[in-house]
């Protein structure tokens, strides 16, 4: 599993099940045996470890080569031209460590914290941390919705920053996941929405219609908030908004 040397490992603690253990079916036994018989050499958890130096402060991360190679960006890097001589190391000075950590978590788990969960009772999607927050009654909310981005000197929508990083790394499924999660956020300040929109437009191609449609829908959803603040009108008057 990937690890950041300056933070605690995010892997969840194992919890013993209280349910009565059921015997394996024949099909389950067969799958288990196949896993036991298959060689471990070359599997994601035994491939070489790659060290990554992320951000201006040089925060260190480590991950397995096979997991990183799921990204076209890293697949190219792992062929050698970005490695320092004699060391399997990739230097990423322009990336934000917190966002990069989410990307690594996605490469290993197919999701990033907080996880996206389907609520069968409500027939809707929600964020895992929202379920655990007793003060959140509608399955939506701003749990960890923003981060401080040193590149812009202000708060951004966290999922937008992840989306743009996924664009750079060629992770289309992560882009779709980030947009879906961002759609569950609410109560976001006007200046954060506009700053995030500008950042998103600057870091994605003009042909990215999904992202632009998402922000248009977000602004329409928050139109009352924009109207009360008067921020949108001021931005448009001075030509400061691309929306």
URVEN-V839946 format. One record per residue. N is the residue number from 1. RES is the residue in three letters. D_CENTER is the distance of its C-alpha to the mean C-alpha in Angstrom with 2 decimals. Layout:
n: (N,N)
res: (RES,RES)
d_center: (D_CENTER,D_CENTER)
This chain:
n: (1,2,3,4,5,6,7,8,9,10,11,12,13,14,15,16,17,18,19,20,21,22,23,24,25,26,27,28,29,30,31,32,33,34,35,36,37,38,39,40,41,42,43,44,45,46,47,48,49,50,51,52,53,54,55,56,57,58,59,60,61,62,63,64,65,66,67,68,69,70,71,72,73,74,75,76,77,78,79,80,81,82,83,84,85,86,87,88,89,90,91,92,93,94,95,96,97,98,99,100,101,102,103,104,105,106,107,108,109,110,111,112,113,114,115,116,117,118,119,120,121,122,123,124,125,126,127,128,129,130,131,132,133,134,135,136,137,138,139,140,141,142,143,144,145,146,147,148,149,150,151,152,153,154,155,156,157,158,159,160,161,162,163,164,165,166,167,168,169,170,171,172,173,174,175,176,177,178,179,180,181,182,183,184,185,186,187,188,189,190,191,192,193,194,195,196,197,198,199,200,201,202,203,204,205,206,207,208,209,210,211,212,213,214,215,216,217,218,219,220,221,222,223,224,225,226,227,228,229,230,231,232,233,234,235,236,237,238,239,240,241,242,243)
res: (UNK,UNK,UNK,UNK,UNK,UNK,UNK,UNK,UNK,UNK,UNK,UNK,UNK,UNK,UNK,UNK,UNK,UNK,UNK,UNK,UNK,UNK,UNK,UNK,UNK,UNK,UNK,UNK,UNK,UNK,UNK,UNK,UNK,UNK,UNK,UNK,UNK,UNK,UNK,UNK,UNK,UNK,UNK,UNK,UNK,UNK,UNK,UNK,UNK,UNK,UNK,UNK,UNK,UNK,UNK,UNK,UNK,UNK,UNK,UNK,UNK,UNK,UNK,UNK,UNK,UNK,UNK,UNK,UNK,UNK,UNK,UNK,UNK,UNK,UNK,UNK,UNK,UNK,UNK,UNK,UNK,UNK,UNK,UNK,UNK,UNK,UNK,UNK,UNK,UNK,UNK,UNK,UNK,UNK,UNK,UNK,UNK,UNK,UNK,UNK,UNK,UNK,UNK,UNK,UNK,UNK,UNK,UNK,UNK,UNK,UNK,UNK,UNK,UNK,UNK,UNK,UNK,UNK,UNK,UNK,UNK,UNK,UNK,UNK,UNK,UNK,UNK,UNK,UNK,UNK,UNK,UNK,UNK,UNK,UNK,UNK,UNK,UNK,UNK,UNK,UNK,UNK,UNK,UNK,UNK,UNK,UNK,UNK,UNK,UNK,UNK,UNK,UNK,UNK,UNK,UNK,UNK,UNK,UNK,UNK,UNK,UNK,UNK,UNK,UNK,UNK,UNK,UNK,UNK,UNK,UNK,UNK,UNK,UNK,UNK,UNK,UNK,UNK,UNK,UNK,UNK,UNK,UNK,UNK,UNK,UNK,UNK,UNK,UNK,UNK,UNK,UNK,UNK,UNK,UNK,UNK,UNK,UNK,UNK,UNK,UNK,UNK,UNK,UNK,UNK,UNK,UNK,UNK,UNK,UNK,UNK,UNK,UNK,UNK,UNK,UNK,UNK,UNK,UNK,UNK,UNK,UNK,UNK,UNK,UNK,UNK,UNK,UNK,UNK,UNK,UNK,UNK,UNK,UNK,UNK,UNK,UNK,UNK,UNK,UNK,UNK,UNK,UNK)
d_center: (16.35,14.53,15.72,15.51,19.16,18.93,17.12,17.72,16.26,13.79,15.38,17.23,20.98,22.99,25.03,28.38,28.99,31.95,32.65,35.54,34.63,35.52,37.02,35.13,36.14,37.59,34.56,32.24,34.75,34.79,31.03,31.10,34.04,32.42,29.51,32.10,34.20,31.52,31.35,28.49,28.94,26.23,23.77,20.16,21.16,24.28,23.33,23.71,21.45,19.93,19.67,17.35,18.44,15.71,16.59,20.11,20.87,20.18,17.92,18.19,15.77,17.12,16.02,18.16,19.20,18.92,15.26,14.52,16.93,14.79,13.45,16.50,15.96,16.30,18.93,20.96,20.46,21.55,24.73,25.95,26.09,23.36,24.65,26.96,30.40,30.91,27.45,24.24,22.14,19.66,19.66,16.81,18.40,16.57,12.97,11.78,11.67,9.36,6.56,7.90,7.99,4.39,5.08,8.31,7.70,6.48,9.57,11.70,11.05,9.67,7.21,5.40,7.73,9.30,9.84,11.14,14.89,17.92,20.87,24.01,26.34,24.82,23.78,20.42,16.70,15.46,12.94,14.18,14.84,16.81,19.12,19.85,20.72,24.39,24.49,22.10,24.44,22.86,19.53,17.76,17.08,15.43,14.12,11.82,11.53,12.22,12.13,14.97,14.46,17.45,17.66,18.61,20.17,18.78,16.21,13.46,11.37,8.06,6.37,8.90,8.15,4.68,7.05,9.72,8.43,7.80,11.28,12.70,11.77,12.98,10.26,11.52,10.38,6.64,8.14,10.14,7.80,6.11,9.85,11.10,9.35,10.50,13.81,14.31,14.44,17.98,20.28,18.50,20.96,22.38,21.92,18.17,17.96,20.24,18.70,15.22,17.12,19.02,16.09,14.47,17.96,18.64,15.68,15.89,19.14,21.63,21.64,18.16,19.83,16.99,15.17,18.60,19.73,16.80,17.78,21.39,20.94,19.17,22.13,24.63,23.26,23.60,26.86,28.95,26.87,27.17,30.86,31.55,29.95,31.56,28.69,28.05,31.75,31.97,29.04,30.73,34.12,33.15,30.98,27.89,25.61,24.57,24.30)
